[in-house]
Amino acid sequence: MCHMGAETSSCSDRDSLITYSGSRLQGHVWQMGSYRRPSGADATTTNPTPPGRRNTYYRHHQRRHLSNAHGVLSIVGWGTLLPIGAITARYLRKFPITCDRWHCYHICCQCAGYVLGAIGWCIGVWVAKIAKQQSGSNSHSVLGTIIFVLSTIQMLSMCWQPRKDNEECRKWWDIFHRILGYALIFLVAANIFVGINTQSKWKWVYVTLLGALALTSLALENDLEQAKRDNEDKGRDASLEDKPDSGMATSAAMDGVAAAALRSLLHRVQLAAERSGRASNAIRVVAVSKTKPVSLLRQVYDAGHRCFGENYVQELVEKAPQLPEDVEWHFIGNLQSNKVKPLLTGVPNLAMVESVDDEKIANHLDRAVASIGRKPLKVLIQVNTSGETSKSGVEPSGCVELAKHVSLGCPNLDFCGLMTIGMLDYTSTPENFKTLAECRSEVCKALGISEEQCELSMGMSGDFELAIEMGSTNVRIGSTIFGAREYAKKQPN
């Protein structure tokens, strides 16, 4: 049986009496804590939630979700992708892992990290605006703004990167880029800890993530140092192997051993060509005589060789008139714009420039050839397959566009192929040669020519046999023919 009143009701059965009440009791001693409105089945409609309190509840949950989004985006973007981008740039360029697309991966990580971090920063600013106060988090907000400004400068600085031939400016730009990058990583890590100081579970997640990145960096750094030591040992071994040739070349002015060294070299070229399934006459040997006297070149010329190369414009201009006109000169060094005209006018029998690495040099050569009225000049595009900043050359990803420019936009230049320079001790790895071969395939496809029409100039004294076996059509040999170079003074470019 049940009885119902205005605010109470009761029901009874044989054993018990249950009373329900919707009244609000206040001021009772047994009422522990503050009054809390009942919910669910116990709630009554006599005292609905005030609108102001409901709005406060919604704003609280909105801030909480936005704060979580702000934290996740900041950790993933600035706190994770930026360090990964830095690791990529340091360890995937040459040692201990060789990745020819390291620059692309580095840029992708940095851009993605910047975009996510910037979105997270904007959300953080919006959360602060909703809260209408920043008490207890002022340092977090200030650091976040500093990080946003510095990261924006870092991204924009990519547009200000100097050309590789401007070595002085490039050096200072590299220093600025690295210092700012490492400073940003430090500030980001510090600010993330400030932002999550009350949420221990998130803090430990980020500590674990930072620890993993740090351990990865330490392991790669150890491999880097070991790879450098191994490379130095390899260089010393190569020097010891070259000593007999060096000794012969030193006395070559008297007994003609340079000619004998040339014959020995040509025999090795023939064997390497046979191993690659080609005839030896398909391989051009450029005798590079850098720092050597003309008398030594004359011996090699008298032995029947006609193709010579030089690294420096001034040295080539001085040597060329002292040798017969049927010599085919190749310029293989870094060529500056102001040296183009002296090179072409001073060496009428210049057969090829192997070191075109950007459109500016190509345009200068094209105009200079037209101005002196000579036949189109053969050129090779230099590709930086090793990723070393000390080496000139276009990135592999840019060689197709440069080849198109030379082939289609420079009527006084004859595009003949691609060239690369080896690593550190001037020896290349199979990966470098493979990269250049892949670049040739892409260029030939873009220009609609066969690969036989596109030369590969790769391989020097320390690695020419491997280069020939991997498809080289042009090898540049110096110390094996002429002996170790002697630098009495710095040569002008």
C-alpha positions in Angstrom: 0.0 0.0 0.0 1.3 3.5 -0.9 0.6 7.0 0.4 1.7 10.0 -1.6 2.0 13.6 -0.3 3.2 16.8 -1.8 6.9 15.9 -1.4 6.9 12.4 0.2 5.5 9.0 -0.5 5.6 5.7 1.4 4.9 2.1 0.5 4.5 -0.7 2.9 4.3 -4.5 2.7 4.2 -7.2 5.3 7.7 -6.8 6.5 8.9 -3.2 5.8 8.0 0.4 5.3 9.9 2.4 2.7 9.7 6.2 2.6 10.8 8.3 -0.3 11.4 12.0 0.0 12.2 14.8 -2.5 12.7 17.4 0.2 16.0 19.2 0.7 17.4 18.8 4.2 19.7 21.5 5.4 21.4 22.2 8.7 21.4 18.6 10.0 24.4 17.5 12.0 24.7 14.2 10.1 24.8 15.8 6.7 28.4 15.4 5.8 30.0 17.9 3.4 28.2 20.3 1.2 24.9 19.7 -0.4 25.0 17.8 -3.7 22.1 17.7 -6.1 20.9 14.1 -6.7 21.0 12.7 -10.2 19.4 10.0 -12.3 16.4 8.3 -10.8 16.8 10.2 -7.5 16.5 13.6 -9.1 13.4 15.7 -8.9 12.2 18.5 -11.1 11.5 20.8 -8.3 15.1 22.4 -8.4 16.6 22.3 -11.9 20.3 23.1 -12.5 20.8 26.8 -12.9 21.8 27.9 -16.4 25.0 29.6 -15.2 26.2 26.4 -13.5 25.4 24.3 -16.6 27.4 26.7 -18.9 30.3 26.5 -16.4 30.2 22.7 -16.6 30.3 22.8 -20.5 33.2 25.3 -20.5 35.2 23.2 -18.2 34.9 20.1 -20.4 35.6 22.1 -23.5 38.8 23.5 -22.0 39.8 20.0 -20.9 39.4 18.5 -24.4 41.1 21.5 -26.0 44.0 21.2 -23.5 44.4 17.5 -24.3 44.5 18.3 -28.1 47.0 21.1 -27.4 49.3 18.7 -25.4 49.1 15.9 -27.9 49.8 18.1 -31.0 52.7 19.8 -29.2 54.3 16.5 -28.1 53.9 14.9 -31.5 54.8 17.9 -33.6 57.5 19.9 -31.7 58.4 17.3 -29.2 58.9 14.3 -31.5 59.1 15.2 -35.2 61.5 18.0 -34.7 64.1 15.8 -32.9 63.6 13.1 -35.5 64.3 15.6 -38.2 67.5 16.6 -36.5 68.6 13.0 -36.1 67.8 12.4 -39.8 70.0 15.3 -40.9 72.9 14.3 -38.7 73.0 10.5 -39.2 71.5 9.8 -42.6 73.7 12.1 -44.7 76.8 9.9 -45.0 77.5 8.0 -41.7 76.6 5.6 -40.3 73.6 5.2 -42.6 73.8 6.4 -46.2 70.4 7.7 -47.4 70.4 9.8 -50.6 66.9 11.2 -49.7 67.9 12.3 -46.2 67.3 16.0 -47.1 63.7 15.2 -48.2 63.0 13.2 -45.0 64.6 16.0 -42.9 62.4 18.7 -44.5 59.2 16.5 -44.2 59.8 15.9 -40.5 60.5 19.6 -39.8 57.5 20.8 -41.9 55.1 18.3 -40.4 56.4 19.0 -36.9 56.1 22.8 -37.4 52.5 22.5 -38.7 51.3 20.3 -35.9 53.2 22.4 -33.2 51.8 25.6 -34.6 48.2 24.2 -34.5 48.8 23.1 -30.9 50.1 26.5 -30.0 47.0 28.2 -31.5 44.8 25.8 -29.5 46.8 26.7 -26.4 46.2 30.4 -27.0 42.5 29.7 -27.5 42.3 27.7 -24.2 43.9 30.6 -22.4 41.4 33.0 -23.9 38.4 30.8 -22.8 39.8 30.5 -19.3 40.3 34.3 -19.1 43.3 33.7 -16.9 46.7 32.2 -17.1 47.5 31.9 -13.4 50.1 29.3 -12.7 51.0 28.8 -16.4 52.4 32.2 -17.5 55.9 30.7 -18.0 54.4 28.0 -20.2 52.6 30.5 -22.4 55.6 32.7 -22.7 57.9 29.8 -23.7 55.3 28.6 -26.1 55.2 31.9 -27.9 59.0 32.0 -28.0 59.1 28.5 -29.5 56.5 29.5 -32.1 58.5 32.6 -33.2 61.9 30.8 -33.3 60.5 27.8 -35.2 58.9 30.2 -37.7 62.3 31.9 -38.2 63.9 28.4 -38.6 61.4 27.5 -41.3 61.8 30.8 -43.2 65.6 30.5 -43.0 65.4 27.7 -45.5 64.4 30.3 -48.1 67.6 32.2 -47.2 70.0 29.3 -47.6 73.1 30.5 -49.5 74.4 28.6 -52.6 77.0 26.0 -52.0 79.6 27.9 -54.0 79.3 30.8 -51.5 81.3 28.9 -48.9 81.7 31.6 -46.3 78.0 32.5 -46.1 77.0 28.9 -46.3 79.3 28.1 -43.3 77.7 30.8 -41.1 74.2 29.8 -42.2 74.9 26.2 -41.2 76.1 27.3 -37.8 73.0 29.5 -37.3 70.7 26.7 -38.5 72.1 24.1 -36.2 72.3 26.3 -33.1 68.7 27.4 -33.5 67.6 23.9 -34.2 69.2 22.4 -31.0 68.0 25.4 -28.9 64.5 24.8 -30.1 64.6 21.1 -29.1 65.8 22.1 -25.6 63.1 24.8 -25.2 60.4 22.4 -26.5 61.3 19.7 -24.0 61.4 22.1 -21.1 58.1 23.7 -22.0 56.4 20.3 -22.4 57.4 19.4 -18.9 56.1 22.8 -17.6 52.8 22.2 -19.3 52.3 18.7 -18.0 53.7 19.1 -14.4 50.3 18.1 -12.9 49.7 15.1 -15.1 52.3 12.5 -14.1 51.1 9.9 -16.6 51.7 12.2 -19.6 55.1 13.3 -18.1 56.3 9.7 -18.0 55.0 9.0 -21.5 57.1 11.9 -22.8 60.1 10.9 -20.6 60.0 7.5 -22.2 59.8 9.0 -25.7 62.7 11.3 -25.0 64.7 8.4 -23.6 64.1 6.4 -26.8 65.2 9.3 -29.0 68.3 9.9 -26.8 69.3 6.2 -26.9 68.9 6.1 -30.7 71.1 9.2 -31.0 73.7 7.7 -28.8 73.8 4.5 -30.7 74.0 6.3 -34.0 76.7 8.7 -32.7 78.8 5.7 -31.6 78.4 4.2 -35.1 79.3 7.6 -36.6 82.6 7.7 -34.7 83.4 4.1 -35.6 82.6 4.7 -39.3 84.9 7.8 -39.3 87.7 5.7 -37.7 87.2 2.9 -40.3 87.2 5.5 -43.1 90.5 7.0 -41.8 92.0 3.5 -41.7 90.8 2.8 -45.2 92.4 6.1 -46.4 95.7 5.2 -44.8 95.7 1.8 -46.4 94.9 3.3 -49.8 97.8 5.8 -49.3 100.2 2.9 -48.6 99.0 1.1 -51.7 99.6 4.2 -53.8 103.1 4.7 -52.5 104.8 2.6 -55.3 103.0 4.7 -57.9 103.9 7.8 -56.1 107.5 6.9 -56.1 107.5 6.1 -59.8 105.8 9.3 -60.6 108.3 11.3 -58.6 111.1 10.1 -60.7 109.1 10.0 -63.9 110.7 13.2 -65.2 113.9 11.3 -65.6 113.0 7.7 -66.5 109.5 7.9 -68.0 107.8 5.8 -65.4 104.6 7.9 -65.7 104.1 6.3 -69.1 104.6 2.9 -67.6 102.1 3.7 -64.9 99.6 4.8 -67.6 100.0 1.5 -69.5 99.4 -0.4 -66.2 96.4 1.6 -65.6 94.9 1.1 -69.0 95.4 -2.7 -68.6 93.4 -2.5 -65.3 90.7 -0.5 -67.1 90.5 -3.1 -69.8 90.0 -5.9 -67.3 87.3 -4.0 -65.4 85.6 -3.2 -68.7 85.6 -6.9 -69.7 84.1 -7.8 -66.3 81.3 -5.3 -67.0 80.7 -6.8 -70.5 82.1 -3.8 -72.4 85.0 -3.0 -74.6 87.8 -1.0 -73.1 87.5 1.8 -75.7 84.0 2.5 -74.2 85.8 3.9 -71.2 87.4 7.3 -71.3 90.4 7.9 -69.0 90.9 11.5 -68.0 94.5 12.0 -66.7 94.2 14.6 -64.0 97.5 16.3 -63.6 96.7 18.7 -60.7 99.9 20.4 -59.3 102.1 18.3 -61.7 104.6 20.0 -64.1 104.0 20.1 -67.8 107.0 17.9 -68.4 105.2 15.0 -66.7 102.1 15.6 -68.8 104.3 15.5 -71.9 105.5 12.0 -71.1 101.9 10.8 -70.9 101.1 12.6 -74.1 104.1 11.0 -75.8 102.8 7.6 -74.7 99.7 8.2 -76.8 97.3 9.6 -74.3 95.3 12.7 -75.3 92.6 13.3 -72.6 93.7 15.4 -69.6 91.8 17.1 -66.8 92.4 20.0 -64.4 90.6 21.2 -61.2 91.7 24.9 -61.3 91.0 27.4 -64.1 94.3 29.2 -63.7 96.4 26.1 -63.8 94.6 24.8 -66.9 95.0 28.2 -68.7 98.7 28.1 -68.0 99.3 24.4 -69.0 97.1 24.3 -72.2 99.3 26.5 -74.4 102.4 24.3 -73.5 100.9 21.1 -74.9 99.8 20.3 -78.5 96.4 21.4 -79.7 95.1 17.9 -80.2 94.9 17.5 -76.4 91.3 17.2 -75.1 91.0 19.2 -71.9 88.4 18.4 -69.3 87.6 20.9 -66.5 86.5 18.9 -63.5 86.7 21.4 -60.6 84.2 23.9 -59.1 83.6 26.6 -61.6 82.7 30.2 -60.5 80.9 32.6 -62.7 83.8 35.1 -63.0 86.1 32.3 -64.3 83.9 31.1 -67.1 85.1 33.6 -69.8 88.8 33.2 -68.9 88.4 29.4 -69.1 86.8 29.5 -72.6 89.1 32.1 -74.1 92.3 30.7 -72.5 91.7 27.0 -73.5 90.5 26.9 -77.1 90.7 23.1 -77.1 88.5 22.7 -74.0 86.5 19.6 -74.7 84.2 19.3 -71.7 83.2 20.9 -68.4 82.2 18.1 -66.1 81.1 20.2 -63.1 77.9 22.2 -64.0 75.9 22.1 -60.8 73.3 24.9 -61.2 71.4 26.9 -63.7 73.4 30.0 -63.1 76.7 28.4 -64.2 74.9 26.8 -67.2 73.6 30.2 -68.3 77.0 31.8 -67.9 78.6 29.0 -70.0 75.9 29.2 -72.6 76.3 33.0 -73.1 80.1 32.8 -73.1 80.2 30.1 -75.7 77.9 32.2 -77.9 79.9 35.3 -77.4 83.2 33.8 -78.6 81.5 31.9 -81.5 82.8 28.4 -80.7 80.9 25.2 -81.3 78.6 24.0 -78.5 80.5 22.9 -75.4 80.0 19.5 -74.0 79.0 19.5 -70.3 78.2 17.1 -67.6 75.9 17.8 -64.6 77.6 17.3 -61.3 75.4 15.4 -58.8 76.2 15.3 -55.0 75.4 11.6 -54.4 77.3 11.5 -51.0 75.3 14.3 -49.3 78.5 16.0 -48.1 78.3 19.7 -47.7 82.0 20.0 -48.7 81.1 18.6 -52.1 79.5 20.7 -54.9 76.8 19.3 -57.0 73.0 19.3 -57.4 71.0 17.1 -55.2 69.8 13.9 -56.9 66.2 15.1 -56.7 67.1 18.2 -58.7 69.2 16.7 -61.5 66.3 16.1 -63.8 65.2 19.7 -63.8 68.8 20.9 -64.3 69.3 18.4 -67.2 66.2 19.8 -68.8 67.4 23.3 -68.4 70.8 22.6 -70.0 69.4 20.4 -72.8 66.4 22.5 -73.7 67.3 26.0 -72.5 71.0 26.3 -73.3 71.5 26.0 -77.1 75.3 26.5 -76.9 75.8 23.6 -74.5 75.7 19.9 -75.3 74.4 17.9 -72.4 76.4 14.7 -72.3 75.7 13.1 -68.9 76.2 13.1 -65.2 79.3 13.3 -62.9 79.8 12.6 -59.2 82.7 13.0 -56.7 83.4 10.4 -54.1 83.4 10.6 -50.3 86.0 12.1 -47.9 89.1 10.3 -49.1 87.8 10.7 -52.7 86.5 7.2 -53.0 82.9 6.4 -53.5 80.7 3.6 -52.2 78.5 1.4 -54.4 75.5 3.3 -53.1 76.9 6.5 -54.7 77.4 4.9 -58.0 74.0 3.2 -57.9 72.4 6.6 -57.1 74.1 8.2 -60.1 72.9 5.4 -62.4 69.4 5.9 -61.1 69.6 9.6 -61.8 70.7 8.8 -65.3 67.6 6.6 -65.8 65.3 9.4 -64.6 67.1 12.0 -66.8 67.0 9.8 -69.9 63.3 9.1 -69.4 62.6 12.8 -68.9 64.6 13.8 -72.0 63.5 10.9 -74.2 67.0 9.7 -74.9 68.7 6.3 -74.5 71.0 5.6 -71.6 73.9 5.0 -74.1 73.6 8.8 -74.9 74.1 9.8 -71.3 77.6 9.4 -69.9 78.5 8.5 -66.3 81.6 10.2 -65.0 82.4 8.4 -61.8 85.5 6.7 -60.3 89.0 8.0 -59.4 92.3 6.4 -58.4 90.9 4.5 -55.4 87.7 3.2 -56.9 87.7 3.4 -60.7 87.6 -0.4 -61.2 84.4 -0.7 -59.2 83.0 2.3 -60.9 83.6 0.8 -64.4 81.9 -2.5 -63.2 78.9 -0.4 -62.2 78.6 1.4 -65.5 81.0 4.3 -65.5 82.0 5.6 -69.0 84.5 8.2 -67.8 87.1 7.8 -65.0 89.3 10.6 -63.6 92.7 9.3 -62.6 95.4 11.4 -61.0 97.8 9.9 -58.4 97.8 6.4 -60.0 99.4 8.0 -63.1 101.3 11.0 -61.8 101.9 10.1 -58.1 100.8 11.9 -55.0 100.0 15.6 -55.4 102.3 18.2 -54.0 100.7 21.4 -52.7 103.5 24.0 -52.5 100.9 26.8 -52.2 97.1 27.2 -52.4 96.0 27.0 -55.9 93.7 29.7 -57.2 90.3 28.6 -58.6 
